[in-house]
Amino acid sequence: MVVNTQQLMVMLKNQLKALEQEVLQHDNRLAPPQRKLLLETERFNHSLFIQHGAQLGPCIEQIRSSIMQLEKQIKLKLAPQTIALSCERIQDRFTAVKRALLTTSIDIKSKTQQRASSRARFVQRQNQSHQASGFEWIANNVMQNSHEIYAELNKHLNWAKKFEQKIEEMESKLENCHSADKIQLQNDILLMHRRLGKCRQAISYIEDRIQIFERPYQSNNR
């Protein structure tokens, strides 16, 4: 039994040493954008490793810790079932890291495709939103430079202010309005509210376009 456990420990430590070299080469080959891409990705079951991202170096240390724990269990002559379970857990960890070494490129491609799909969906939603809003003419005519963008924003802000003032005047008249004219005045107020709502939507649209327009300049100044 003593010989078997000694052989077992030698075998596990040699296995770990070989795997450590593979992991070291794997981690060194990773480009910074690839590391960043998988930074928040969980690649293992929580029962196996506490680890995030593309780099597998942290897994080696956790396997080393498990082997040291197994060595203590053997020295303490714990129950064979306990030692067997520890051995199974270590082998499961070896297998998981071996699999991860082979699937890193697949995970990177998958994450890249997910991001590309998310960006495409975002652009599509933005375009649909702009088309549905009826404000695409703004993008075509006034989004060529910052001067035109801000001029258009000021124009819509002035319109909104006038609409608000008009609504206040009409609502004040409504209190003293003759019943025969009240329905028409209420319809006029409703129409003015719709115009104000449309104007505010245009303001939000233009402000969004301003952020998009200015983003490259903000990035360059950082």
C-alpha positions in Angstrom: 0.0 0.0 0.0 2.8 2.3 0.9 4.6 1.7 -2.5 1.3 2.2 -4.4 0.6 5.6 -2.7 4.2 6.7 -3.3 3.9 5.8 -7.0 0.6 7.5 -7.1 2.1 10.8 -5.7 5.0 10.6 -8.1 2.6 10.0 -11.1 0.4 12.9 -10.1 3.3 15.3 -9.6 4.8 14.4 -13.0 1.4 14.7 -14.6 1.0 18.2 -13.1 4.5 19.2 -14.2 3.7 18.3 -17.8 0.4 20.0 -17.7 1.9 23.1 -16.2 4.3 23.4 -19.3 1.3 23.1 -21.7 -0.7 25.7 -19.8 2.3 28.1 -19.7 2.7 27.9 -23.4 -1.1 28.3 -23.9 -1.2 31.4 -21.7 1.9 32.9 -23.4 0.3 32.5 -26.8 -2.8 34.5 -25.8 -2.9 38.0 -27.3 -4.1 40.8 -25.0 -7.4 41.3 -27.0 -8.1 37.5 -26.5 -7.5 37.7 -22.8 -9.8 40.7 -22.6 -12.5 39.0 -24.7 -12.8 36.1 -22.3 -12.1 38.0 -19.1 -15.5 37.5 -17.6 -16.1 34.1 -19.1 -16.5 31.1 -16.7 -14.9 28.1 -18.4 -15.3 25.5 -15.7 -17.9 24.2 -13.4 -17.7 25.9 -9.9 -17.1 22.5 -8.3 -13.9 22.1 -10.3 -12.2 25.5 -10.4 -12.6 29.1 -9.2 -11.4 30.7 -12.4 -12.5 33.2 -15.0 -11.0 34.1 -18.4 -8.8 32.6 -21.0 -5.7 32.1 -18.9 -5.4 28.7 -17.3 -2.5 29.3 -15.0 -4.7 29.6 -11.8 -6.0 26.1 -12.4 -2.5 24.7 -12.1 -2.1 26.1 -8.6 -5.5 24.7 -7.5 -4.6 21.3 -8.8 -1.2 21.5 -6.9 -3.1 22.4 -3.8 -5.4 19.3 -4.2 -2.3 17.1 -4.6 -0.8 18.5 -1.4 -4.1 17.8 0.4 -4.1 14.3 -0.9 -0.6 13.8 0.3 -1.7 14.9 3.8 -4.7 12.5 3.7 -2.4 9.6 2.9 0.0 10.5 5.7 -2.9 10.7 8.1 -4.1 7.3 6.9 -7.6 8.5 6.2 -10.2 6.1 4.9 -9.6 4.6 1.5 -12.9 5.9 0.2 -11.8 9.5 1.2 -8.5 9.1 -0.6 -10.2 7.6 -3.7 -12.6 10.6 -3.9 -9.7 13.0 -3.7 -7.9 11.1 -6.5 -11.1 11.3 -8.7 -11.4 15.0 -8.1 -7.8 15.6 -9.1 -8.2 13.5 -12.3 -11.4 15.4 -13.1 -9.5 18.6 -12.8 -6.7 17.4 -15.0 -9.3 16.3 -17.6 -11.1 19.7 -17.5 -7.9 21.7 -18.0 -6.9 19.4 -20.9 -10.3 20.0 -22.5 -10.0 23.8 -21.9 -6.6 23.8 -23.7 -8.3 22.5 -26.8 -11.4 24.7 -26.6 -9.8 28.2 -26.0 -9.8 29.1 -29.7 -13.5 27.9 -30.0 -14.5 30.0 -27.0 -12.8 33.0 -28.5 -14.5 32.6 -31.8 -17.8 32.1 -30.1 -17.4 35.2 -28.0 -16.3 37.2 -31.0 -19.4 36.1 -33.0 -21.7 36.9 -30.0 -20.3 40.4 -29.8 -20.6 40.9 -33.5 -24.2 39.7 -33.4 -24.9 42.0 -30.5 -23.5 45.0 -32.3 -25.4 44.1 -35.5 -28.6 43.8 -33.5 -28.0 47.1 -31.8 -27.4 48.9 -35.1 -30.5 47.3 -36.5 -32.6 48.4 -33.6 -31.2 51.9 -33.8 -31.9 52.1 -37.5 -35.4 50.7 -37.0 -36.0 53.2 -34.2 -34.8 56.1 -36.3 -36.9 55.1 -39.3 -40.0 54.5 -37.2 -39.5 57.9 -35.5 -39.6 59.7 -38.8 -36.4 61.6 -38.0 -34.1 59.9 -40.5 -34.2 63.1 -42.6 -32.3 64.8 -39.7 -29.5 62.2 -40.0 -29.4 62.7 -43.8 -29.4 66.5 -43.8 -27.8 67.9 -40.7 -25.6 65.3 -39.2 -22.5 66.2 -41.3 -20.9 68.5 -38.8 -21.2 69.7 -35.2 -22.4 73.2 -36.2 -25.4 71.9 -38.1 -26.2 69.3 -35.3 -26.3 71.9 -32.6 -28.2 74.4 -34.8 -30.9 71.7 -35.3 -31.0 70.9 -31.6 -31.5 74.6 -30.7 -34.3 74.9 -33.3 -36.2 71.9 -31.8 -35.6 73.2 -28.3 -37.2 76.5 -29.3 -40.1 74.7 -30.9 -40.7 72.7 -27.8 -40.7 75.9 -25.7 -43.3 77.5 -28.0 -45.5 74.4 -27.9 -45.3 74.4 -24.1 -46.3 78.0 -24.0 -49.1 77.5 -26.4 -50.5 74.6 -24.4 -50.4 76.7 -21.2 -52.4 79.5 -23.0 -54.9 77.1 -24.4 -55.4 75.3 -21.1 -56.0 78.6 -19.3 -58.6 79.5 -21.9 -60.3 76.1 -21.4 -61.3 77.1 -17.9 -63.4 80.0 -19.1 -64.4 78.6 -22.5 -68.0 78.3 -23.6 -69.2 74.7 -23.6 -69.8 74.8 -27.3 -66.2 75.6 -28.0 -64.7 73.4 -25.3 -64.5 70.2 -27.4 -62.7 71.9 -30.3 -60.3 73.6 -27.8 -59.6 70.2 -26.1 -58.9 68.7 -29.5 -56.5 71.5 -30.3 -54.7 71.0 -27.0 -54.4 67.3 -27.7 -52.9 68.0 -31.1 -50.5 70.5 -29.6 -49.4 67.8 -27.1 -48.8 65.4 -29.9 -46.6 68.0 -31.7 -44.7 68.6 -28.4 -44.2 64.9 -27.9 -42.9 64.5 -31.5 -40.6 67.5 -30.9 -39.2 66.0 -27.7 -38.6 62.7 -29.5 -36.6 64.6 -32.2 -34.6 66.4 -29.4 -33.7 63.0 -27.9 -32.8 61.6 -31.3 -30.5 64.6 -32.1 -28.9 64.3 -28.6 -28.2 60.7 -29.3 -26.6 61.6 -32.7 -24.5 64.2 -31.0 -23.1 61.6 -28.6 -22.3 59.3 -31.6 -20.8 62.2 -33.5 -18.5 63.3 -30.6 -17.5 59.9 -29.5 -14.4 59.6 -31.8 -13.2 63.0 -30.6 -13.6 62.1 -26.9 -11.7 58.8 -27.5 -8.8 60.7 -29.2 -8.5 63.2 -26.3 -8.2 60.5 -23.6 
